[in-house]
């Protein structure tokens, strides 16, 4: 699907969807509990629907309603059908350790790009499991050797989260060497909500208890909010619903990153707006927040200032090679960027020229970040593969239009 974006000023109020990261974790924890659980205000998108599908193939009853998900497990987990993760790496990384506790051989299916993304160096840390990569399939054999596991933080923490989710079924402490990681904290927070006590002791994580059915409310997704904050910087009449003042979600740090760039925020009860857009030079690492790289690079490109973003090594393992994709797309729009192996040096302008056709990177965050700064682009531009936003934010275009954003499908 090709989308034509016509630059236009924005204004109004918008409420954003719930967290994809938390919805994944809540679905899995609820499925590991025997009994009925309810997830209120979930995010239903391509990725979380992939997790739902895979959990259903393990014998879990899951029903979606207007603004909640009902989860019921009434029998032991067993592999009952094809595990198709579509394009969701989170689904596979979270579920492989869990499934390996009761099944010695199974396969996950997904896109060619997804299977390639899974083969990062840290997969070798999953001692006891053997992986065979085919074009659109990952075959898993063996069982995790928990006593010999020693996980270090390399490309992604999702494998560690998957192992943590499986720990209550094996009763063995996990040895690990992990720096502060908010994604791990999110996993532990959700496990604790569902009855598991997790304790960090030196270089070990110990879990106690059994999963129990619960009702849980999802927080707003700060990865999604980041794009609308990017819009609000240049549209002071835009207000965004943000009820929380603190969150464990890593991308809650979007506020501190933008403040470092010179953005100030005004809070009126549970609504936030941006005051003034006189930005200044800064430099910061996104090693812990790689999903924020596209929107922060986009904002930097129209900041009028020189901004360096670094710690971007892991972007090559995203839906696209995201470091190359965001650099190329912004340059096509008229930005001036110097790209190195793990950083972007962005010489920000006040506006970008536009008037180009951006290729299909099959990456939801690239698309959203470019649309977020569209009010600062002079000429209409076309985005190939506009349907990629369904991966994480199906209502993105609808909410963009509610603020006065102008888009249309085109040939």
matplotlib code that plots the C-alpha trace (Angstrom):
import matplotlib.pyplot as plt

x = [0.0, 1.4, 0.5, 0.8, 1.5, 0.6, 2.2, -0.3, -0.4, -1.7, -3.8, -6.2, -6.2, -5.3, -5.3, -2.8, -2.9, -1.6, 1.8, 2.8, 5.6, 3.2, 0.5, 2.9, 4.0, 0.5, -0.7, 2.1, 1.8, -2.0, -1.5, 1.0, -1.6, -4.2, -7.6, -9.3, -7.5, -8.6, -6.3, -7.9, -7.1, -4.7, -3.0, -4.4, -1.9, -0.2, 2.5, 0.3, -2.2, 0.8, 1.4, -2.3, -2.3, 0.8, -0.6, -3.8, -1.7, -0.5, -4.1, -4.8, -8.3, -8.1, -11.0, -10.8, -13.5, -13.8, -11.3, -10.2, -8.8, -10.1, -7.5, -8.3, -5.9, -7.7, -5.1, -1.3, 0.4, 0.8, 1.7, -1.5, -0.8, 1.5, 3.4, 3.2, 4.8, 4.2, 6.8, 7.0, 10.4, 9.2, 6.7, 9.4, 12.0, 9.6, 8.0, 11.0, 12.2, 8.7, 7.8, 11.2, 10.2, 7.6, 8.5, 11.9, 11.3, 9.1, 9.2, 8.4, 7.3, 7.6, 8.8, 12.2, 13.4, 12.1, 14.1, 17.2, 16.7, 16.6, 20.1, 22.0, 25.0, 23.1, 21.1, 24.2, 23.8, 20.7, 22.7, 21.0, 19.0, 19.9, 18.6, 18.2, 17.4, 15.4, 14.1, 10.8, 11.1, 13.3, 13.5, 14.3, 15.6, 16.6, 15.9, 17.5, 20.3, 19.3, 22.2, 24.8, 23.0, 24.9, 23.2, 25.0, 23.5, 24.4, 22.0, 18.6, 17.2, 14.2, 15.8, 16.5, 12.9, 11.8, 14.1, 12.7, 9.1, 10.0, 11.9, 8.9, 8.5, 12.1, 12.8, 16.4, 18.1, 19.2, 22.8, 23.2, 25.4, 23.0, 23.3, 20.2, 17.6, 14.1, 12.7, 13.8, 12.2, 9.0, 9.1, 9.7, 6.9, 4.4, 5.5, 5.1, 1.6, 0.7, 2.0, 5.7, 8.3, 11.6, 14.7, 18.0, 21.0, 24.4, 24.5, 21.5, 17.7, 15.6, 11.9, 9.4, 5.7, 3.3, 1.5, -2.0, -4.9, -5.3, -6.9, -4.4, -4.7, -2.3, -0.4, -0.2, 2.5, 5.4, 7.0, 3.8, 3.6, 7.1, 5.9, 3.0, 5.4, 7.5, 4.4, 3.6, 7.0, 6.1, 2.4, 1.9, -1.9, -1.5, -2.2, -1.5, -3.1, -0.4, -1.8, 1.5, 4.3, 6.7, 6.8, 9.2, 8.7, 12.2, 10.7, 9.3, 12.7, 11.5, 10.7, 14.2, 15.7, 13.5, 14.3, 18.0, 17.2, 15.6, 11.9, 9.8, 6.5, 3.4, 1.1, -2.5, -4.0, -3.4, -2.7, 0.7, 1.7, 5.1, 6.0, 8.3, 10.4, 13.8, 16.0, 19.7, 22.7, 23.0, 24.4, 23.1, 23.2, 20.2, 21.8, 19.0, 16.3, 16.8, 13.1, 13.4, 16.1, 13.9, 11.7, 14.6, 16.6, 13.6, 13.1, 16.8, 16.7, 14.3, 15.7, 18.0, 20.8, 23.6, 22.6, 24.6, 22.8, 25.0, 24.8, 22.8, 24.6, 21.4, 19.4, 20.6, 18.5, 15.2, 12.4, 14.8, 18.4, 17.0, 20.2, 20.5, 16.8, 16.2, 19.4, 18.5, 14.9, 15.6, 18.4, 15.9, 13.6, 16.5, 18.2, 22.0, 23.3, 26.6, 26.2, 28.8, 28.7, 26.8, 25.9, 24.2, 25.5, 22.5, 23.0, 19.4, 17.6, 14.4, 12.4, 13.1, 12.2, 10.2, 8.6, 10.0, 8.9, 10.4, 11.0, 9.3, 11.5, 8.7, 9.3, 6.5, 8.8, 10.4, 7.0, 5.6, 8.7, 8.6, 4.9, 5.6, 7.7, 5.5, 4.4, 8.1, 8.4, 7.7, 6.3, 4.1, 5.9, 4.9, 5.6, 5.8, 4.6, 2.4, 0.5, 3.6, 2.2, -0.3, 2.6, 2.3, -0.2, -3.2, -5.0, -2.0, -3.4, -6.8, -5.3, -3.0, -6.0, -7.9, -5.2, -5.6, -2.9, -3.5, -2.9, -4.4, -3.8, -2.3, -1.1]
y = [0.0, 3.4, 6.3, 10.0, 12.4, 16.0, 18.3, 20.1, 21.8, 19.6, 20.3, 18.6, 15.9, 12.2, 9.1, 6.4, 2.6, 0.4, -1.1, -3.8, -5.0, -5.4, -7.0, -9.7, -10.4, -10.3, -12.8, -15.3, -15.0, -15.4, -18.5, -20.0, -19.6, -22.4, -20.7, -17.5, -14.2, -10.9, -8.4, -4.9, -2.3, -4.5, -3.6, -5.8, -5.5, -8.0, -8.8, -9.4, -11.4, -13.6, -14.3, -15.1, -17.5, -19.3, -19.6, -21.0, -23.7, -24.7, -25.4, -22.0, -20.6, -16.9, -14.7, -11.0, -8.5, -4.8, -3.6, -6.8, -10.3, -13.3, -16.1, -19.5, -22.5, -25.6, -28.3, -28.7, -27.0, -29.1, -28.5, -28.8, -27.0, -24.8, -22.0, -19.1, -15.9, -13.9, -11.1, -11.0, -11.7, -11.1, -14.0, -16.4, -15.3, -15.3, -18.7, -20.9, -21.3, -21.9, -24.5, -26.2, -27.1, -29.6, -30.3, -31.5, -30.7, -27.9, -25.3, -21.7, -20.2, -16.6, -14.3, -14.7, -11.5, -12.6, -15.9, -14.0, -11.5, -14.3, -15.5, -13.0, -14.0, -14.4, -17.4, -19.4, -18.8, -21.0, -24.1, -27.4, -26.1, -26.7, -24.4, -25.2, -22.1, -22.6, -19.8, -19.3, -21.7, -22.1, -25.7, -26.1, -29.4, -30.3, -28.9, -25.9, -26.9, -24.6, -25.4, -24.5, -21.4, -18.1, -15.4, -12.2, -9.2, -9.0, -8.1, -8.4, -9.1, -10.9, -14.3, -13.6, -12.6, -15.9, -17.9, -15.9, -16.7, -20.4, -20.5, -21.2, -24.6, -25.7, -24.3, -23.5, -20.1, -18.4, -17.3, -14.1, -11.0, -8.3, -4.6, -2.5, -3.4, -2.0, -4.7, -7.3, -5.3, -5.2, -9.0, -9.4, -6.8, -8.8, -12.2, -10.7, -9.5, -13.1, -14.6, -15.2, -13.6, -12.8, -12.0, -10.8, -12.1, -11.0, -12.6, -14.8, -14.4, -16.7, -17.2, -18.5, -19.5, -20.5, -18.5, -17.6, -16.1, -12.4, -9.3, -6.8, -3.3, -2.3, 1.0, 3.4, 2.5, 5.0, 3.7, 4.8, 8.0, 9.0, 9.6, 11.8, 13.7, 14.3, 15.8, 17.9, 19.6, 21.5, 21.7, 23.3, 23.0, 19.2, 17.5, 13.8, 11.8, 10.5, 9.4, 8.1, 10.1, 7.2, 3.8, 0.9, 0.9, 1.8, 4.2, 6.3, 7.9, 9.7, 12.6, 12.9, 12.5, 15.3, 17.5, 17.0, 18.3, 21.4, 20.4, 21.5, 19.8, 21.3, 18.9, 19.8, 17.0, 13.9, 15.7, 16.7, 19.3, 20.7, 24.3, 26.0, 24.3, 26.2, 23.1, 22.9, 20.6, 17.4, 13.9, 10.7, 6.9, 4.8, 1.5, 0.8, 2.4, 1.3, 1.7, 5.4, 5.9, 6.5, 9.2, 11.0, 10.9, 12.4, 15.1, 15.9, 16.3, 19.3, 20.6, 23.3, 21.9, 19.3, 16.2, 12.9, 9.7, 6.7, 3.1, 2.0, -1.4, -3.5, -1.6, -3.9, -6.7, -4.9, -5.2, -3.5, -2.6, 0.3, 2.4, 2.3, 2.7, 5.8, 7.5, 6.8, 7.8, 11.1, 11.9, 11.3, 13.9, 16.4, 15.8, 16.0, 13.0, 11.3, 7.6, 5.4, 1.8, 2.6, 6.3, 9.1, 12.7, 14.8, 18.4, 19.5, 21.9, 23.8, 22.0, 19.2, 19.5, 16.2, 15.6, 12.0, 8.4, 6.5, 2.8, 0.0, -0.9, -3.1, -1.3, 0.3, 2.6, 4.1, 5.0, 6.5, 8.6, 10.2, 11.0, 12.5, 15.3, 15.8, 19.3, 20.3, 18.9, 21.3, 19.0, 15.9, 12.6, 9.0, 6.0, 2.6, -0.3, 1.9, -1.1, -2.0, 0.1, -2.7, -4.5, -2.3, 0.5, -0.3, 3.0, 5.2, 6.8, 7.3, 9.2, 11.1, 12.3, 13.2, 15.9, 17.3, 15.1, 14.5, 11.2, 9.1, 5.8, 6.2, 4.2]
z = [0.0, -1.1, 1.2, 0.1, 2.9, 2.3, 4.9, 7.1, 10.5, 13.4, 16.4, 18.8, 21.5, 21.0, 23.2, 22.2, 22.3, 25.1, 25.3, 22.9, 25.1, 28.1, 26.1, 24.9, 28.5, 29.9, 27.3, 28.1, 31.9, 31.8, 29.6, 32.0, 34.9, 35.3, 35.2, 33.9, 33.4, 32.0, 30.2, 30.1, 27.4, 25.4, 22.2, 19.3, 16.4, 14.1, 16.6, 19.6, 17.4, 16.5, 20.1, 20.7, 17.7, 19.0, 22.5, 21.1, 19.3, 22.8, 24.0, 25.7, 25.2, 24.2, 23.2, 22.2, 23.0, 22.4, 25.0, 26.7, 26.2, 28.1, 28.7, 30.1, 30.6, 31.7, 30.9, 30.6, 27.7, 24.6, 21.0, 18.9, 15.7, 13.6, 15.4, 13.0, 14.4, 11.2, 11.7, 15.5, 16.9, 20.5, 20.1, 19.2, 21.7, 24.6, 23.8, 22.7, 26.3, 27.6, 25.0, 25.5, 29.1, 27.8, 24.1, 22.8, 19.1, 17.5, 14.8, 14.5, 11.2, 10.0, 7.3, 5.8, 7.4, 10.8, 10.7, 9.8, 12.7, 15.2, 14.4, 16.6, 18.6, 21.9, 20.6, 21.2, 24.9, 25.1, 26.1, 25.3, 22.4, 18.8, 16.0, 12.3, 10.2, 7.0, 4.8, 6.6, 9.5, 12.7, 13.9, 17.6, 19.2, 22.7, 26.2, 27.9, 30.2, 33.0, 35.5, 32.8, 31.5, 32.0, 30.0, 29.1, 27.5, 23.8, 21.0, 22.7, 26.2, 24.8, 25.1, 28.7, 29.2, 27.6, 30.0, 33.0, 32.0, 32.0, 35.3, 37.6, 35.7, 36.5, 39.9, 39.1, 39.7, 36.5, 36.3, 34.3, 33.8, 32.9, 33.4, 34.3, 31.6, 31.7, 29.4, 31.9, 34.7, 32.6, 32.4, 36.2, 36.9, 34.9, 36.4, 39.9, 39.0, 38.1, 41.4, 40.7, 43.1, 41.5, 43.4, 42.1, 44.1, 42.8, 39.4, 39.8, 39.4, 41.5, 41.1, 43.7, 43.4, 40.6, 38.0, 39.2, 37.1, 37.4, 35.9, 34.6, 33.0, 30.2, 30.2, 27.3, 24.8, 25.1, 21.9, 20.1, 22.0, 20.9, 17.4, 18.5, 20.8, 17.7, 16.0, 19.1, 19.2, 16.0, 16.8, 20.3, 20.0, 20.1, 23.4, 24.2, 26.9, 29.3, 32.7, 34.1, 35.5, 35.7, 33.9, 33.6, 29.8, 28.4, 25.9, 28.7, 28.4, 25.3, 27.6, 28.9, 25.5, 24.1, 27.1, 26.4, 22.9, 24.4, 24.4, 27.4, 28.4, 29.9, 31.9, 32.4, 34.5, 32.4, 29.1, 27.8, 25.2, 24.1, 24.8, 22.3, 19.7, 20.1, 20.1, 20.7, 20.1, 22.1, 22.0, 23.6, 23.4, 22.5, 23.3, 25.8, 23.7, 20.1, 19.2, 19.7, 17.1, 14.1, 15.7, 17.4, 14.2, 12.4, 14.9, 14.9, 11.1, 11.4, 14.7, 13.1, 15.3, 15.1, 17.0, 17.4, 18.3, 19.0, 20.5, 17.4, 16.7, 17.3, 14.7, 12.0, 13.6, 13.5, 10.9, 8.5, 8.9, 10.7, 10.9, 7.1, 6.5, 8.6, 7.3, 3.7, 4.1, 5.8, 3.3, 0.4, 2.1, 2.2, 5.5, 5.9, 7.8, 8.4, 9.2, 10.8, 12.1, 15.3, 15.1, 13.2, 13.1, 12.0, 10.8, 11.4, 9.1, 9.9, 7.1, 4.6, 0.9, 0.5, -2.9, -3.1, -3.0, 0.0, -0.7, 1.2, 4.2, 5.7, 9.0, 11.0, 13.0, 10.0, 8.5, 11.7, 12.3, 8.8, 9.1, 12.6, 11.1, 8.0, 9.2, 8.7, 5.2, 2.3, -0.4, -0.3, -0.3, -0.8, 1.5, 0.0, 2.2, 4.4, 5.8, 7.9, 10.7, 11.4, 13.1, 16.2, 15.7, 13.4, 14.3, 13.6, 10.4, 12.0, 15.0, 12.7, 10.7, 13.9, 14.4, 10.9, 9.3, 5.6, 3.9, 1.1, -0.6, -4.0, -7.0]

ax = plt.figure().add_subplot(projection="3d")
ax.plot(x, y, z, "-o")
ax.set_aspect("equal")
plt.show()
